[in-house]
């Protein structure tokens, strides 16, 4: 509703990591880029790129893919990872977890600003974040906002008001 300063429109890609977060990221990127609701081949291609290390040994595929999106400087990509805790609770593959997290961090730290990352995470998983030093540094920095638990009246308003408006 409120454009990013200097950016008239943004692309928003929403994903839930599930048991295979790298595959989920590749799929949402493929849908965003191709506008195809079922881009299986492009998703497989993107997954290969996401799993490759660059010359410095970093997982930089998300940044590389985003850089090639047409008009990315005018219409940046915002990736909303809903239920980020699934990276820990459902994904049992530690390597896939690292690939996923490192791709997010590399893309978000790129100076072009082509990619922004938003995470939702249950607070009882904040301890899991500490296992990843770079992610822990971001979560505890000025770049993150921890939203406190809603009070009963706030929770009621969050449910009742949208329902009232919808009739």
N, C-alpha and C positions, 0 to 999 in steps of 0.2 A: 504493500500500500504506500509506503514511503520509500522512494528510490534512494539508492546509495548516492551520496553526494557525487555529482559529476557523471553519474551513470543513469541513463533514462530508463533502461529496462534491464532486468536480470533474468538469468535462467536459474530455475530452482529444481534441483534433483533430490528427491526424498528416497531414502533407503533404510531398511531395517537389516542389520548385518546377518542375523540368523546363524546357521551352522557354517556357512561358507561366505564370509564377508568380502573376500576378494572377488568372488563370482558375483555377489550382489552389487558391488561397486561397478564392475565391468558391465553388468546388465543395465543399470540405471544410466551409466554414461552412454551406452549404445542407444538406448531409447531417446535420450536427450539430443544426441548428435544426429541420429537418422530420422527421428520422428516416426519410426516404425515401432508398433506396439510389441513386435516379436522379432527382434533383430539378433537371432541366435548366432549367426556367423560373425557379425561385428562384435558381439559380446565376447565370443571366444578369442577373437583377435585382440581385443582390449585387455582381456585377462592375461594373455601372454605378455603384453607390454607392461602391465602392472607388476608382473612377477619378475621382470628383468631388472638387474642392477645396472646402474650407469658406471662410468669409468672410475668414479670415486667409491663405488660399492654401495651406493644409495638406491633405494627404490623410488624412482623419480618418474614413473610412468604416468601417473595422474597429471602431473604438471605438463609433461610432453603432450599428452592427449588434449588437454585443455588449450594449450598454446596453438593447436592446429584447428580449433573450432572457429569457423568463420565469424567475424565480427566480435571476437571474444573481448577485445578491449572496450568496445561500446556496450556489450551485453555480457558482463562477467557471470561466472558460474558459482552458484551457492549450493553446496552439498549439505543437506540436512540429514544427519545420521540419527534417526530416532531409535531409542532403546539401545544406545551404544553399549550398555552393559552386556548385551548378548555376545559381544566379542569375547567376554570372559565366561559367561554362563552357558552358552550354547556351542561356541567354537572351541573344540578340543585340540585343534591343530595349532600349536604354538608358532610355527613358521608362518602360517596364513595370517595369524593375528598380527605378527610383526610386519609382514608385507603390507597389510591393510593400514595399520596405524602409521607406518613410515611413509606410505604414499600420501596419506592425509596431511601429515606434518610437512613434508617436502613441498607439496602444492600450496599449502596455506602460508608457508614462510617465503614463497617466491616474491620478489620485489615488484613484479608486474601487477600484482593484485588481481590476477585473472580468476583466482579461486579463493573462495571463503568457505570455511567449514563451521557448521553449527552442530553441536552434539547435545543430545538429551541423555541424561544418565541418572539413574537412581543413586541417591547419596550413599546408600550402603555399599556401593561399588567403588567409592573414592579410594579405598585402600588398594584396590586392584590397579588403579592408575599408577600408583607409586612403583609398580614393577617396571614401568617404562620411563626412564629418567627424563627423556625429552618431552614426553606427553605430560608427565607430572609437573615439569617446569612451566608448561603452557597453562595447565589447569590452575596453577597457583599464581599466575601472573595477572597483569592488568588486562590481558587479552581475554580473560574468562570472567564470567558472571555466574555466581552460584545463587540460584533463586531459592529463598527459604520456603519451607512448607507452608501451604495455605492454611489460614485459620478456618474454622468451621463456617463462618459467615462468608468468607471469600470463596470457599469451595462451593457453597450453596449458590452464590451469585454466578460463579463460573458455569454452573449447570443450568440454573433456572433462566437467566437472562437470554442466552442463545435460544433456548427452547421457547421462551415467550415470544421472541422476535420471529421465530419460524412459525409461530401459530400453533 
